[in-house]
Amino acid sequence: KKLGSGWYINTDTDEIRTTPWPGVNLRDGIYLVEKAGFNAIDFSLIQFRPTDNKFLPGTDYENYFKYFEVTQDLSHFFEIKVWKNFGQDVDIEYWAGHNTEFEGRKIFPLKFLIKHYPIRSQQHGERKMYIERQMAPSEIKKGWGAHYVQTKKGKNFIFPTSELLKFEETSFNKIYFLERLTGIGIISEEIIENSR
């Protein structure tokens, strides 16, 4: 199916996207990227974790969840999910939606940020991992959804705050300045070795 011209965002309802510039919203950030001559945007990603079972579904999860971790999932180091369509063929299937590929792609050098809220309670985690996200054999063969397949029943989805980092936007942007903008330093040799 042919897409119309303009910018596209491949996103999930449990993601919030922000720009590298304080006070600049996503729409205006994409405008700046286009004016600079680029047609794709990559993202750094942090995952927020539940520390209790008190979250009420349907309420503001960005305001409720305050503790995060830096992702250890290799698939999250490719988050090129915003791109400008100008009539080109676009492939988002090969990387299971994490990396949008097309001829003539020019990725903006500063990463935007994804705040990811994949699991919001013990019950939500059990439903998502063991019922909703059962992968088809053909998808598993492609390497998709490895974190779903590897999650054993009985897992505790509630994290102690001692294992997480508390999010405060101003201090986060200072402490994780390089990681926030480039992803450098997030991926370690240990992660690379374990992926082989």
N, C-alpha and C positions, 0 to 999 in steps of 0.2 A: 504494500500500500504506500502510495506517495504521500509524503508529509508536505504541508504548506510551508512557506518560508517563515523565518523568524527563529527565535531561541526556544529550545526545548529543555525541560528538566525531568530527568528520570528519578523520581523520589518516592519514598514510602511515607505513610502517615505517622510513623514513629521517628521521623527525622526533622530536625530544625537546621536550616542552613544560614550561615552568616558570612559577611564579607571580611576581608582583612582590615577594613577601615572603620574605626569606631564611629557610630552614628550614621553610617551609610547602609541603607537597606539593600536587600538582594537585587531588587529591580534596578536600582541606581548603580550597584556594583557591576551588574552585567552590562549596563550601558557604558561604563568606564572601560571595561574589558574590550568591548567592540570598538570603541573609539581609539583604543591603543593598537588595534589591528589584529586581535586574536579572536579565535572562533570556538574555543573549548576551555573549560574550567575544571581543574582538579581540586580535590578536597583532602584535608587532613580530617581524621575521624576520632572522636572520643566517645566512649560508651558509658552511659549513666546506669547505675545498678541500684536495685531496691535494697534498702537496709532494714526494712520492716514490712509488714503485711497490711499497712493502713491506707494505702493509696486507694481512692475511690475512682473507679472507671468513669471516664467522661469528664473528669476535672482536669485542671491545668497541670500536665506532667512536667513541663519545663520549670514551673515554679516549685513543684513538690520535691523533685529529685535533685539533690545537691552534691552527690558523691559520684565520681567517675573513675574510670581506668583508661589507660592508653591501650588500644586494641592490640591483641597478639595474633589476630587472624590475618594471614597474608593477603587474603582477598581484599581486605580493607585498605591496603596500600595503593590500590588502583581505584580511584573514585572519580573518574572522569565522566560525570553524569549530567553535565550541562554543556550544551553545544548549540551552535548556530546552524540551522539548516538552510542551505542555499541550492537545493536540488540534487545534492550528492547522494550516493548510496551510503547508508549508515549501518554498521554492524554493532549491535548491542548484545547479541546472543552469545557469541563465543566466550566472553568473559562473564556470562550470567548477569549482565546488566551493570557490572562494576566499571567497565572500561568501554567507552564509545569510540569506535574506530572508523575513520573515513579518510579518503585521499584529500590532501591539502590541509590536514588538521594542524592548527597552531595553538598550542596550549599556553594559557597565561602563566607566567613564571611564578606568581605568588599563589599559594593554595588558599582557597576559602576553607571554611570549617563546617563539618557536620557534627551536630550534637545528636547522638543516637540513643534512643530509649527503648531497646528491644524487648525487655522483660520488666514488668512493673509490679509483680507479686509472685509468690510461690505458685498460686493457682494458675496465674497467667503463663508462667514458665512451663508448667507441666502440660497445659493445654496446647501451647504453641509447639513445644519440642516433641511431644509424644503423640499428638493427634493431628494438628493442623499442618505440620511441616514434614510429613512422611514423604521421603523422596522416592521417585520412580527409579528403577534400576538403570534406565538409560541416562538419567540425570546424574546418578552416583558415578556412573562410568566416566562421565565428562569431568568429574571432580567437583561438581556443584554440591553445596549444602553439606560439606564434610562435618561442620560443627553440629549439625542436626543429627547426623548418623552416629557421631562419636559420643553424644550425650546419653549416658546410661540412666535408666529409670532409678528413681530414688535420689536424684541430685538435689542438693539444697541450693535454691536460687537466691536466697537472702544472703547478702554479703555483710561482714562486720566492717564498720567504718575504718578500722585500723588497716584494712587491706586496700583501701581506696584513697583517692585524693579529693579534697573538698573544692568545689568549683566556686570561684569568685572571678567574674570576668576580667576586671582590671589586673589583678595579680596573675591570673592565668596567662594573659597576653604578654606580661613581662617575663614570667618565669619560663614559659614555653615559647618564647619568641621565634626561635629557629624552627621548632617543630610545627608551630602554628602556621608559619608561612611557607615552609619548604618540605616538611616531613623528615628532614635530616635529624638523625639521632633517635628516632622512634624505633626503627627496625634495627635489631641487634644481630651479631654473628650467630648467637645461639638460636634465634628464630629462623634464620636462613638455613642453618645446619639441620634443624628439626624438620624442615619442609622437604628435605631431599629424600 
